[in-house]
Amino acid sequence: MAQLRLTDFFGSTKAATGAPAKRGGGRRLKAALAGSQVHREVEQDGAPAGLSAHPPPLPGSPRTPARSGSPAVRGLAGRKRSRREMEAESPAGTRPGEPSGKSARKRLELQRDAEPGTPVAEDLAGLCSRLQKVTALAQLPPVPSGTSSDLRNHLERVRQLELRIREKKAGCGTTSGDTGASGDTRTAAPAAEASEKPPAYQRFHTLAQELPPGLTLPYKFKVLAEMFRSVDTIAGMLFNRAETITFAKVKQGVQDMMRKQFEERHVGQIKAVYPTSYRLRQEKNIPTFGSGMKKSEYQLTLEPVLGEEEKVDGRPHLSALRLLERRKEFNRNLVNIVRQHHKAFLAALNPPMVVPEEKLTRWHPRFNVDEVPDISPVELPQPPREDRPSTAQEVLSSARGMLPPKMEKALANLALRTAEADAGELAVSKAPSPASTSSALKGVSQALLERIRAKEAQKLQALMTRDAGQEERLAMLGRLPAMARVLRNVFVAEKKLALPMEVVCARLADSYDTQMPPGEMEKHLRLFAELLPDWVGIHVLRTDTYIKLDKEKELGLVTERLTKAAKEAEAL
């Protein structure tokens, strides 16, 4: 049916417009459609159909609705309209190429602006209320009045820390806008200044060592000792070849050897630890050989300090033996620096402890070695400068009598404040103080606390002055209670009163939970015979050594005696 209706519609259109033409068919169809629409509008307004200038209306399609926004056509539908007619049809104030009606977005915006009761005021009030709630939540709660003094102090400290964190965050937020303007100037800062806290592998370097406890060095001191060894190696080669040792040459060599950054402050730290290691100067007219520096520029030079007897063919020579001695001297100086901090830590304890330095074999258990402050570098020689005033004191002395009294007074005050600040920076670093008495110990007798602390200090002092031989004996005593059970089981399994030393050592090495060589097992057996001669006996017959064990003795009593001997050895 739809196909038949379309065929009738196009047939009537062709009959109404005249002879069909291939090229102008589309135009005539559009003109006819426009004419029919105009004719409909005229009839609706009440005008007679015969007075219309348009041809009779065409039969409309049953499925194609009439367009409601088409402009009125004046004249023939197929005739091309002139520009004047188009301008006459367009409303006043609009261009011919622009649509006469407003777009949907513009209409919506105009309606929103035209509404008298807009929700802008309501949104603003809601935002103000939310802001007040956030501000109220951000305020710190007051400290309750009924709390104890210790708790109030802790709460006050927490409040202060939180305020500092907020101020720091606010400062970071305000300075974040300046980072974009500054560009790459802040990104060029070294990584050491970016993070104040050192990484964990440096802070807990001592705890990760497999070596036995002793006078260990912090991680940064070990790195500095390795830098000194590299500097000494490179300086020795250049010095023996009669070359001038410049900082540029040493820096490149040390960085190639260690894969770490080497700067002038490290040279200042080396000079502070070992003052008689090098003689530093600023020299010029040194051949650079394409290093990018001018020959007339000043360069920092290093010269090893050697004795008169260290000469080869009348010239000083830095030998390998001398390099080893210098390295050991540098390590001793580093240990002495840590000893000074350790001594200050012991003096701050309650009660204070005094340990002779020659008897000290390890640090205090609560002394954190990796938190020792870094070494302050000494001032290096600087190239000579022109006579330009660099401080307020120099300006005041050079311009005295030439400035007004107010200016001279201001410069004098500035020089005084600068001198006071420099004097304050020279203060000795304060040792970390131990924790104060806990509130849980309130009510305990002070005399009892003093006795307990004195006993603990005595144990720690014995621990710090214990040598390597005592450490080894204590470790053996700690293993004896478990080894006694294994030793008795060996004799019970063999069903003999005496066994050769080699057989007993082999059985113990196979049965004990820790792998040890037979020689170590023999040391433990001889220690058994020393502590418990009534239980274990060692007998030498000709060329063989035999172990005799009393299997009738109770094992619990043996273990108790061994544990008691270990505790007594620890207390010594």
Secondary structure, DSSP 8 states (H G I E B T S, - for coil): -HHHHHHHHHHHHHHHH-S--SSSHHHHHHHHHHHHHHHHHHHHHT--STT-SS-------SSS---SS-----S-SSS---HHHHHHHS-TTS-TTS-SS--HHHHHHHHHHH-SS-THHHHHHHHHHHHHHHHHHHS-----TTS-HHHHHHHHHHHHHHHHHHHHHHHHHHHHHHHHHHTTTTTTS-HHHH-SS--HHHHTTTTT--S-SSS---HHHHHHHHHHHHHHHHHHHHHHTT--EEHHHHHHHHHHHHSS---HHHHHHHHHH-TTSEEEEEE-S---SSSS--TTS-EEEEEE---TT-EETTEE---HHHHHHHHHHHHHHHHHHHHHHHHHHHHTSSS-----GGG--S--TT--GGGS--------------S---SHHHHHHHSTTTS-HHHHHHHHHHHHHHHHHHHHHT------------GGGTTS-HHHHHHHHHHHHHHHHHHHT--HHHHHHHHHHHHHHHHHHHHHHHHHHHT-SEEEHHHHHHHHHHHSSS---HHHHHHHHHHHHHH-TTTEEEEEETTEEEEEE-TTS-HHHHHHHHHHHHHHHHH-
